[in-house]
Amino acid sequence: MSTIAGCLFHLVQAFWGRIQLEGINEDYMREENSELRVHFHSLIALIFISVDVTLAFYQLREVVEEELLPIFDYA
């Protein structure tokens, strides 16, 4: 049996790189886009939940801004 392990730092770096690649990093930085940041951080926080992560991922995907969908497709 193998254990899957990863590093939160590198996961966040990969997601942030994808945000930059998609060109939404400027939107992310704008103060009025707090909901965009909350949804991005919620995606990252999924690794800490103990319920069905797949279900939580798709439920979160249903409510995020359209500009974040490429990040969810990447994940």
N, CA, C and O atoms as a MOPAC input file, in Angstrom:
PM7 MOZYME 1SCF
protein

 N      0.84500 1    -1.17900 1     0.00000 1
 C      0.00000 1     0.00000 1     0.00000 1
 C      0.89100 1     1.24300 1     0.00000 1
 O      1.89000 1     1.30100 1     0.71800 1
 N      0.52400 1     2.22100 1    -0.80200 1
 C      1.30500 1     3.45200 1    -0.84900 1
 C      0.50400 1     4.60000 1    -0.26000 1
 O     -0.72700 1     4.58900 1    -0.25700 1
 N      1.22300 1     5.57800 1     0.23300 1
 C      0.60900 1     6.76700 1     0.79700 1
 C      0.91100 1     7.94500 1    -0.11000 1
 O      2.05700 1     8.16400 1    -0.50200 1
 N     -0.11900 1     8.69300 1    -0.43700 1
 C      0.06800 1     9.87900 1    -1.25000 1
 C      0.36400 1    11.03600 1    -0.30700 1
 O     -0.38900 1    11.29400 1     0.63200 1
 N      1.44200 1    11.71400 1    -0.56100 1
 C      1.82500 1    12.85400 1     0.27100 1
 C      2.17200 1    14.02300 1    -0.63000 1
 O      2.56600 1    13.85200 1    -1.78300 1
 N      2.02000 1    15.19000 1    -0.08600 1
 C      2.34700 1    16.38000 1    -0.85200 1
 C      2.69600 1    17.51500 1     0.08200 1
 O      2.66900 1    17.37500 1     1.30500 1
 N      3.01200 1    18.60400 1    -0.50100 1
 C      3.43200 1    19.77500 1     0.26000 1
 C      2.46000 1    20.91700 1    -0.02400 1
 O      2.23700 1    21.28300 1    -1.17800 1
 N      1.89200 1    21.46800 1     1.03000 1
 C      0.95000 1    22.57100 1     0.87600 1
 C      1.59900 1    23.75600 1     0.16600 1
 O      0.97400 1    24.38700 1    -0.68700 1
 N      2.82600 1    24.05500 1     0.50700 1
 C      3.53200 1    25.16700 1    -0.12300 1
 C      3.58100 1    24.99400 1    -1.64200 1
 O      3.28200 1    25.92500 1    -2.38900 1
 N      3.95900 1    23.80300 1    -2.08700 1
 C      4.08300 1    23.57100 1    -3.52400 1
 C      2.72300 1    23.52200 1    -4.21600 1
 O      2.60400 1    23.90900 1    -5.37800 1
 N      1.70500 1    23.05100 1    -3.51400 1
 C      0.35700 1    23.06900 1    -4.07600 1
 C     -0.09000 1    24.50500 1    -4.31900 1
 O     -0.59200 1    24.83500 1    -5.39400 1
 N      0.09500 1    25.34700 1    -3.32000 1
 C     -0.30100 1    26.75200 1    -3.45000 1
 C      0.52000 1    27.43600 1    -4.53700 1
 O     -0.01400 1    28.23800 1    -5.30300 1
 N      1.79900 1    27.13000 1    -4.61200 1
 C      2.64100 1    27.70900 1    -5.66600 1
 C      2.13700 1    27.29900 1    -7.05000 1
 O      2.11600 1    28.11700 1    -7.96900 1
 N      1.73600 1    26.05100 1    -7.20000 1
 C      1.21600 1    25.57800 1    -8.48900 1
 C     -0.08800 1    26.28200 1    -8.83700 1
 O     -0.28900 1    26.69200 1    -9.98000 1
 N     -0.97800 1    26.42500 1    -7.85200 1
 C     -2.24400 1    27.12200 1    -8.09800 1
 C     -2.00500 1    28.59700 1    -8.41800 1
 O     -2.64100 1    29.15200 1    -9.31400 1
 N     -1.08900 1    29.23000 1    -7.68500 1
 C     -0.79800 1    30.64400 1    -7.94200 1
 C     -0.18300 1    30.81800 1    -9.33100 1
 O     -0.48800 1    31.78500 1   -10.02900 1
 N      0.66600 1    29.90100 1    -9.72400 1
 C      1.22400 1    29.94700 1   -11.07400 1
 C      0.13700 1    29.84500 1   -12.12900 1
 O      0.20600 1    30.49100 1   -13.17400 1
 N     -0.86000 1    29.03200 1   -11.84500 1
 C     -1.97300 1    28.88500 1   -12.78100 1
 C     -2.81200 1    30.16100 1   -12.82800 1
 O     -3.29700 1    30.54400 1   -13.89300 1
 N     -2.98300 1    30.81600 1   -11.68700 1
 C     -3.70500 1    32.09600 1   -11.64100 1
 C     -2.98400 1    33.11100 1   -12.52700 1
 O     -3.61600 1    33.85500 1   -13.27800 1
 N     -1.66800 1    33.13200 1   -12.43000 1
 C     -0.89100 1    34.05500 1   -13.25600 1
 C     -0.97500 1    33.68400 1   -14.72800 1
 O     -1.09800 1    34.56100 1   -15.58400 1
 N     -0.91100 1    32.40200 1   -15.02600 1
 C     -0.99500 1    31.93700 1   -16.40600 1
 C     -2.33800 1    32.31100 1   -17.03500 1
 O     -2.40100 1    32.66400 1   -18.21200 1
 N     -3.39700 1    32.23400 1   -16.25200 1
 C     -4.73300 1    32.57300 1   -16.74800 1
 C     -4.95000 1    34.08500 1   -16.80800 1
 O     -5.94100 1    34.54800 1   -17.37200 1
 N     -4.02400 1    34.85700 1   -16.22700 1
 C     -4.11600 1    36.30900 1   -16.28600 1
 C     -5.11700 1    36.91800 1   -15.31900 1
 O     -5.59400 1    38.03100 1   -15.54100 1
 N     -5.44000 1    36.20400 1   -14.25100 1
 C     -6.40200 1    36.76000 1   -13.29000 1
 C     -5.73800 1    37.21400 1   -11.99400 1
 O     -6.42600 1    37.51100 1   -11.01800 1
 N     -4.41300 1    37.27000 1   -11.97700 1
 C     -3.71400 1    37.70000 1   -10.77200 1
 C     -3.99900 1    39.16000 1   -10.43600 1
 O     -4.04600 1    39.51200 1    -9.25800 1
 N     -4.19000 1    40.01100 1   -11.42800 1
 C     -4.52800 1    41.40700 1   -11.14300 1
 C     -5.92000 1    41.51400 1   -10.54400 1
 O     -6.14200 1    42.31100 1    -9.63200 1
 N     -6.86600 1    40.71600 1   -11.04800 1
 C     -8.20700 1    40.68900 1   -10.46000 1
 C     -8.14800 1    40.18000 1    -9.02700 1
 O     -8.84100 1    40.69300 1    -8.14800 1
 N     -7.32700 1    39.18100 1    -8.79900 1
 C     -7.16500 1    38.60300 1    -7.46900 1
 C     -6.67300 1    39.64900 1    -6.47400 1
 O     -7.09500 1    39.64500 1    -5.31800 1
 N     -5.80000 1    40.52800 1    -6.89900 1
 C     -5.19800 1    41.51900 1    -6.01300 1
 C     -6.12200 1    42.70000 1    -5.70900 1
 O     -5.91400 1    43.40300 1    -4.72100 1
 N     -7.12700 1    42.92200 1    -6.53600 1
 C     -8.02100 1    44.06000 1    -6.30300 1
 C     -8.83100 1    43.85700 1    -5.02700 1
 O     -9.37100 1    42.77800 1    -4.78100 1
 N     -8.90400 1    44.89800 1    -4.23200 1
 C     -9.57300 1    44.82700 1    -2.93300 1
 C    -11.05300 1    44.46000 1    -3.06300 1
 O    -11.59100 1    43.76000 1    -2.20500 1
 N    -11.70200 1    44.91500 1    -4.10500 1
 C    -13.13500 1    44.64800 1    -4.24900 1
 C    -13.44300 1    43.20500 1    -4.66200 1
 O    -14.60900 1    42.81100 1    -4.68100 1
 N    -12.43600 1    42.42400 1    -4.98500 1
 C    -12.62800 1    41.02600 1    -5.37700 1
 C    -12.37500 1    40.05300 1    -4.22600 1
 O    -11.74900 1    39.00900 1    -4.41300 1
 N    -12.85300 1    40.39200 1    -3.06300 1
 C    -12.58300 1    39.53500 1    -1.89900 1
 C    -13.20700 1    38.15100 1    -2.05800 1
 O    -12.65300 1    37.17100 1    -1.55900 1
 N    -14.33800 1    38.04900 1    -2.73700 1
 C    -14.97500 1    36.75400 1    -2.91200 1
 C    -14.12700 1    35.82100 1    -3.78400 1
 O    -14.08800 1    34.61200 1    -3.55400 1
 N    -13.46200 1    36.38300 1    -4.76900 1
 C    -12.56000 1    35.60100 1    -5.61500 1
 C    -11.43900 1    34.99500 1    -4.76400 1
 O    -11.09700 1    33.82300 1    -4.92600 1
 N    -10.87400 1    35.79200 1    -3.86400 1
 C     -9.81600 1    35.29600 1    -2.97900 1
 C    -10.34700 1    34.24200 1    -2.01900 1
 O     -9.67500 1    33.24600 1    -1.75100 1
 N    -11.54700 1    34.45900 1    -1.50300 1
 C    -12.15200 1    33.48000 1    -0.58300 1
 C    -12.33900 1    32.14600 1    -1.29300 1
 O    -12.04800 1    31.09700 1    -0.71900 1
 N    -12.81100 1    32.17000 1    -2.50800 1
 C    -13.01600 1    30.92400 1    -3.24800 1
 C    -11.68500 1    30.24600 1    -3.57400 1
 O    -11.58400 1    29.02100 1    -3.52000 1
 N    -10.68100 1    31.02500 1    -3.90600 1
 C     -9.36100 1    30.45500 1    -4.16300 1
 C     -8.80900 1    29.79100 1    -2.90100 1
 O     -8.28100 1    28.68000 1    -2.95600 1
 N     -8.93200 1    30.47400 1    -1.77700 1
 C     -8.45600 1    29.90600 1    -0.51200 1
 C     -9.29600 1    28.70600 1    -0.08300 1
 O     -8.78500 1    27.78800 1     0.55900 1
 N    -10.56700 1    28.71000 1    -0.43100 1
 C    -11.42200 1    27.55300 1    -0.12900 1
 C    -10.96700 1    26.32400 1    -0.89800 1
 O    -10.99600 1    25.21100 1    -0.37300 1
 N    -10.54800 1    26.52400 1    -2.14000 1
 C    -10.01100 1    25.41100 1    -2.93100 1
 C     -8.79500 1    24.81200 1    -2.23700 1
 O     -8.66900 1    23.59100 1    -2.13700 1
 N     -7.91200 1    25.66200 1    -1.76300 1
 C     -6.71900 1    25.18700 1    -1.06900 1
 C     -7.09300 1    24.48000 1     0.23000 1
 O     -6.49200 1    23.46700 1     0.58600 1
 N     -8.08300 1    25.01500 1     0.93300 1
 C     -8.49200 1    24.46600 1     2.23000 1
 C     -9.13200 1    23.08800 1     2.11100 1
 O     -9.26700 1    22.38900 1     3.11500 1
 N     -9.52300 1    22.68900 1     0.92600 1
 C    -10.13800 1    21.36700 1     0.75700 1
 C     -9.23600 1    20.23700 1     1.24000 1
 O     -9.72600 1    19.17000 1     1.61100 1
 N     -7.92500 1    20.46000 1     1.24000 1
 C     -7.02500 1    19.39100 1     1.66100 1
 C     -7.12600 1    19.10200 1     3.15200 1
 O     -6.65200 1    18.06600 1     3.62000 1
 N     -7.74600 1    20.01600 1     3.90300 1
 C     -7.83700 1    19.84800 1     5.34800 1
 C     -9.14900 1    19.22900 1     5.81600 1
 O     -9.30600 1    18.96600 1     7.00800 1
 N    -10.08800 1    18.99100 1     4.91600 1
 C    -11.37500 1    18.45800 1     5.36100 1
 C    -11.34100 1    16.93900 1     5.38800 1
 O    -10.59100 1    16.29800 1     4.65200 1
 N    -12.16900 1    16.38600 1     6.25400 1
 C    -12.17300 1    14.92600 1     6.41200 1
 C    -13.39300 1    14.27100 1     5.76700 1
 O    -13.53600 1    13.05000 1     5.82700 1
 N    -14.26600 1    15.05500 1     5.15700 1
 C    -15.41900 1    14.48800 1     4.45900 1
 C    -15.02500 1    14.17100 1     3.02300 1
 O    -13.85800 1    14.30400 1     2.65200 1
 N    -15.97400 1    13.76200 1     2.23500 1
 C    -15.71500 1    13.42000 1     0.84100 1
 C    -15.19500 1    14.64900 1     0.08000 1
 O    -15.95600 1    15.56200 1    -0.23900 1
 N    -13.92100 1    14.65400 1    -0.19500 1
 C    -13.28000 1    15.79900 1    -0.84000 1
 C    -13.82200 1    16.00500 1    -2.24700 1
 O    -13.98700 1    17.14400 1    -2.68300 1
 N    -14.09700 1    14.93100 1    -2.95500 1
 C    -14.60300 1    15.04700 1    -4.32200 1
 C    -15.93300 1    15.78600 1    -4.33700 1
 O    -16.14300 1    16.68100 1    -5.15600 1
 N    -16.82400 1    15.41200 1    -3.43700 1
 C    -18.12100 1    16.07500 1    -3.35400 1
 C    -17.94600 1    17.55300 1    -3.00100 1
 O    -18.57300 1    18.41600 1    -3.61600 1
 N    -17.10700 1    17.84200 1    -2.02600 1
 C    -16.86200 1    19.23200 1    -1.61700 1
 C    -16.25000 1    20.03700 1    -2.75900 1
 O    -16.59300 1    21.20300 1    -2.95100 1
 N    -15.34400 1    19.41800 1    -3.51800 1
 C    -14.70900 1    20.08700 1    -4.65900 1
 C    -15.76400 1    20.51200 1    -5.67900 1
 O    -15.77100 1    21.65600 1    -6.13300 1
 N    -16.64400 1    19.59600 1    -6.03100 1
 C    -17.65300 1    19.91100 1    -7.04400 1
 C    -18.70300 1    20.88300 1    -6.52100 1
 O    -19.22700 1    21.68600 1    -7.29300 1
 N    -19.02200 1    20.83100 1    -5.24100 1
 C    -19.94700 1    21.80900 1    -4.67000 1
 C    -19.33400 1    23.20600 1    -4.69100 1
 O    -20.02000 1    24.18000 1    -5.00200 1
 N    -18.06800 1    23.30700 1    -4.36800 1
 C    -17.38200 1    24.59400 1    -4.41700 1
 C    -17.28500 1    25.09100 1    -5.84600 1
 O    -17.45700 1    26.28200 1    -6.10700 1
 N    -17.01300 1    24.19600 1    -6.76400 1
 C    -16.89300 1    24.56300 1    -8.18700 1
 C    -18.18600 1    25.16900 1    -8.71400 1
 O    -18.15700 1    26.01600 1    -9.60700 1
 N    -19.31400 1    24.74100 1    -8.17000 1
 C    -20.61900 1    25.24200 1    -8.61000 1
 C    -20.82800 1    26.71600 1    -8.26600 1
 O    -21.59500 1    27.39500 1    -8.94900 1
 N    -20.16200 1    27.23000 1    -7.22000 1
 C    -20.44900 1    28.57600 1    -6.74300 1
 C    -19.34000 1    29.58900 1    -7.02500 1
 O    -19.50900 1    30.77300 1    -6.73400 1
 N    -18.22600 1    29.16000 1    -7.57600 1
 C    -17.10700 1    30.09500 1    -7.79400 1
 C    -17.35300 1    30.97000 1    -9.01100 1
 O    -18.17800 1    30.66100 1    -9.87100 1
 N    -16.61400 1    32.06900 1    -9.05600 1
 C    -16.67300 1    32.96200 1   -10.20600 1
 C    -16.16900 1    32.22400 1   -11.43800 1
 O    -15.31500 1    31.34200 1   -11.34900 1
 N    -16.70700 1    32.59800 1   -12.57000 1
 C    -16.35000 1    31.92900 1   -13.82600 1
 C    -14.85400 1    32.02700 1   -14.12500 1
 O    -14.28000 1    31.11200 1   -14.71500 1
 N    -14.22600 1    33.11900 1   -13.72700 1
 C    -12.80200 1    33.29400 1   -14.02100 1
 C    -11.91700 1    32.31700 1   -13.24400 1
 O    -10.76300 1    32.10500 1   -13.61500 1
 N    -12.44300 1    31.72200 1   -12.17300 1
 C    -11.66600 1    30.73000 1   -11.40600 1
 C    -11.82000 1    29.30100 1   -11.92500 1
 O    -11.08700 1    28.41100 1   -11.49400 1
 N    -12.74600 1    29.07200 1   -12.82900 1
 C    -12.99000 1    27.71600 1   -13.33400 1
 C    -11.74500 1    27.06000 1   -13.93900 1
 O    -11.56200 1    25.85700 1   -13.75600 1
 N    -10.87600 1    27.79700 1   -14.65200 1
 C     -9.66000 1    27.14000 1   -15.16100 1
 C     -8.76500 1    26.60200 1   -14.03600 1
 O     -8.06400 1    25.60900 1   -14.23100 1
 N     -8.78100 1    27.23600 1   -12.87900 1
 C     -7.99000 1    26.75000 1   -11.74900 1
 C     -8.57900 1    25.43200 1   -11.24500 1
 O     -7.84100 1    24.51500 1   -10.88500 1
 N     -9.89600 1    25.34300 1   -11.21900 1
 C    -10.54500 1    24.10400 1   -10.80000 1
 C    -10.31500 1    23.00800 1   -11.83400 1
 O    -10.15600 1    21.84300 1   -11.46800 1
 N    -10.29600 1    23.35300 1   -13.09600 1
 C     -9.99200 1    22.36000 1   -14.12500 1
 C     -8.55300 1    21.87900 1   -14.00800 1
 O     -8.25500 1    20.71700 1   -14.28700 1
 N     -7.66800 1    22.76900 1   -13.59700 1
 C     -6.26100 1    22.42800 1   -13.39600 1
 C     -6.09800 1    21.49500 1   -12.20500 1
 O     -5.30300 1    20.55600 1   -12.24300 1
 N     -6.86200 1    21.76200 1   -11.14400 1
 C     -6.75200 1    20.95900 1    -9.91700 1
 C     -7.22500 1    19.56200 1   -10.20700 1
 O     -7.22000 1    18.71100 1    -9.31700 1

